[in-house]
Amino acid sequence: MMLIEILTWISIFSGGALILLMLVSLIAGSETDMEVSDGDADVGGIGVLKGGLMFIAVFSWVMKIILETETPIYMAILAGLLAGLVSVLFLSWIFKLLLKNQHEVNWSPDEAVGKTGKVYLKIPVNGSGIINVEIHGALRELKAKNLDDQEIPTGSNIFINDYEDGFAQVTIMK
């Protein structure tokens, strides 16, 4: 019975610390995890400290529940290890899915050179229009000038040859 009580307190304290860290991260808007040696140690986006706390909380809670059913201690330890590992892997997977939707916000129009895009607003022969091009996984709008001797209508596929003086220099793709 003493072991069950110890496991209960371990799971309560580690789970409470985990919730507190998650709330601080959410409120602060940044990763408040510890740094290890040369860089930030990471377990799929949740951090070593949070991953460790999650493992300990789930491990001790599952082990406590299984020991209360009078199952042998080696089975409780094995079930606790598996449950802790699965919970950390599951949370890491969820964080990776969420972080995958982030876009790089720092970009330069020069990165559009050599890419293809679509005309958003038509580009007359001696005028300018607007194009859409994908840079760093996000659709970006650029002002564009026509290098061809014909108007490029809205929706046309274009190739970006150069970027100078605030305009992408484009040609229509055939």
C-alpha positions in Angstrom: 0.0 0.0 0.0 2.9 2.4 0.7 4.0 2.1 -3.0 0.6 3.0 -4.3 0.5 6.1 -2.1 4.0 7.1 -3.3 3.0 6.6 -6.9 -0.1 8.7 -6.4 1.9 11.7 -5.0 4.5 11.3 -7.8 1.8 11.4 -10.5 0.0 14.4 -8.8 3.1 16.5 -8.5 4.5 15.7 -11.9 1.1 16.2 -13.6 0.6 19.4 -11.8 4.1 20.7 -12.8 3.4 19.6 -16.4 0.1 21.5 -16.5 1.8 24.6 -14.9 4.6 24.5 -17.5 2.1 24.2 -20.4 0.1 27.1 -19.1 3.2 29.3 -18.7 4.2 28.4 -22.3 0.8 29.2 -23.5 0.6 32.5 -21.7 4.2 33.5 -22.4 3.8 32.6 -26.0 7.2 31.0 -26.2 9.0 27.8 -25.4 10.0 28.0 -21.7 11.7 24.7 -21.6 15.3 24.1 -20.4 18.3 24.2 -22.7 20.8 21.4 -22.7 24.4 21.8 -23.8 24.8 23.3 -27.3 21.1 23.8 -28.1 17.5 23.3 -27.2 16.8 19.7 -26.5 13.5 18.7 -28.0 11.2 15.7 -28.0 9.1 16.4 -31.0 8.2 19.9 -30.1 7.3 19.4 -26.4 10.8 19.7 -24.9 12.8 17.4 -22.6 11.4 18.7 -19.3 7.7 18.5 -20.4 8.3 15.2 -22.0 9.9 13.8 -18.9 7.2 15.1 -16.7 4.5 13.6 -18.9 6.3 10.3 -18.9 6.6 10.2 -15.1 3.0 11.3 -14.5 1.5 8.7 -16.9 4.0 6.0 -15.8 3.2 6.4 -12.1 -0.5 6.8 -12.6 -0.9 3.7 -14.8 1.4 1.7 -12.4 -0.7 2.8 -9.4 -4.0 1.8 -11.1 -2.6 -1.6 -12.1 -1.1 -2.3 -8.7 -4.5 -1.7 -7.1 -5.9 -4.6 -9.1 -3.3 -6.8 -7.3 -1.4 -7.5 -10.6 2.3 -8.5 -10.2 4.6 -5.6 -9.9 6.6 -6.5 -13.1 3.4 -6.3 -15.1 2.6 -2.9 -13.6 6.1 -1.6 -14.3 5.9 -2.8 -18.0 2.4 -1.3 -18.4 3.5 2.0 -16.9 6.6 2.2 -19.1 4.5 1.5 -22.3 1.8 4.0 -21.3 4.4 6.7 -20.5 6.2 6.1 -23.8 3.0 6.1 -25.8 1.7 9.3 -24.2 5.0 11.2 -24.9 5.0 9.9 -28.5 1.4 10.8 -29.0 1.9 14.4 -27.6 5.0 14.8 -29.8 3.0 13.7 -32.8 0.3 16.2 -32.1 2.8 19.0 -31.6 4.5 18.1 -34.9 1.1 18.3 -36.7 0.4 21.7 -35.2 3.9 23.1 -35.9 3.8 21.8 -39.5 1.2 24.5 -40.3 3.5 27.3 -39.4 4.9 29.4 -42.3 8.3 31.1 -42.5 7.5 34.8 -42.1 10.9 36.1 -43.1 11.2 36.1 -46.9 12.6 38.2 -49.7 11.1 38.8 -53.1 14.4 37.7 -54.6 13.5 34.2 -53.5 10.8 34.2 -56.2 13.3 34.3 -59.0 13.2 31.0 -61.0 9.8 30.0 -59.6 6.5 29.8 -61.4 3.3 31.5 -60.3 -0.1 32.8 -61.4 -1.2 36.2 -62.5 -3.6 37.8 -60.0 -4.2 41.1 -61.8 -3.5 41.1 -65.5 -0.2 42.5 -66.7 -0.4 44.8 -69.7 2.5 45.0 -72.2 4.1 48.2 -70.9 2.4 48.2 -67.4 2.5 46.2 -64.3 0.2 43.7 -62.5 0.2 41.5 -59.5 1.2 37.8 -59.3 1.0 35.1 -56.7 4.0 32.9 -56.1 4.6 30.3 -53.3 7.6 31.1 -51.1 8.4 29.0 -48.0 5.0 27.2 -48.2 2.9 30.4 -48.3 1.3 32.2 -51.2 2.9 35.7 -51.6 1.8 38.6 -53.8 4.4 40.6 -55.8 4.1 43.4 -58.3 5.2 42.3 -61.7 6.2 43.6 -65.1 5.8 41.9 -68.4 8.8 40.9 -70.4 6.7 39.6 -73.3 5.2 41.7 -76.0 1.6 40.6 -75.2 -0.7 41.2 -72.3 -0.7 38.4 -69.7 -4.3 37.8 -68.6 -5.5 37.0 -65.0 -5.0 33.3 -64.1 -2.1 32.7 -66.5 0.9 30.7 -65.4 4.1 32.7 -65.4 7.8 32.2 -64.9 9.7 34.7 -62.8 13.0 35.6 -64.6 14.3 38.4 -62.3 13.4 40.8 -59.5 14.5 44.4 -59.8 13.3 47.9 -58.8 10.4 46.4 -56.8 8.9 44.3 -59.6 9.2 40.7 -60.6 10.1 40.4 -64.3 7.9 37.7 -65.7 7.1 35.8 -68.9 4.0 33.8 -69.7 4.4 30.0 -69.6 3.3 28.1 -72.6 
